[in-house]
Amino acid sequence: MAGNWDSVTLSGHFGALSPRLKDFRWQFLEQTRLRDDSPEGFRFSENLLFSQLGYAINDHASVWLGYVHDWIHPLDKLAFQESRPYEDFLWISAFGDLKLTSRSRLEQRINQTTGNLGVRARQMLQLNYPLRFIHDDLGVYVGDEVLGYLNTNHFGPTGFSENRAFAGLGFQFTQRMGADLGYLGQYVVNRPGNDLFTHNVQFNLRFTF
């Protein structure tokens, strides 16, 4: 099954308000997802609006509190909305030109129609490497994220529930604007039905303030 995830990311810090606030960060992300699971072809399946605030503990570590509002449109089923508060721990290390990013997330998925709660742990690792031999502003990234539920719920099985493997290219057009284009393979455990695998094209437009 094919899919498409398109997003716009805005991020920055509060140092412009006061030098003492330079370690406090913010980020917004708007993402639209399409899926090719209909006889008519690609259709709108999901829209997610992310907002989060963070604090940089040092040059490597930061902690974040976030919220996602999710509009979900399943095929041949009633649409519904989710609230997803979450907590992140982010670690970034550099080994020469190679950058490693680790994100540990605990999120709470709440179906606004039924009130069902799914507590999900997520661990993501990503590597970035500049391709200066091609262009100074071009880079490549590759990563993987494992997701699993910690409680019994209606979203998915307790334990391992999903894996997302991704890779692509990033380009920095200006100091404040960049873009990423890549592939994401999404494997979802779907019990008692068949497991699902989607091949997704990812595009993200980034703005830093």
Secondary structure, DSSP 8 states (H G I E B T S, - for coil): -EEEEEEEEEEEESTTT-GGGTTEEEEEEEEEEEEEEETTEEEEEEEEEEEEEEEE-SSSEEEEEEEEEEEE--TTS--EEEEEEEEEEEEEEEETTEEEEEEEEEEEEEETTT--EEEEEEEEEEEEEE-TTT-TTEEEEEEEEEEEESS--SSS-BEEEEEEEEEEEEEESSSSEEEEEEEEEEEE--SSS--EEEEEEEEEEEEE-
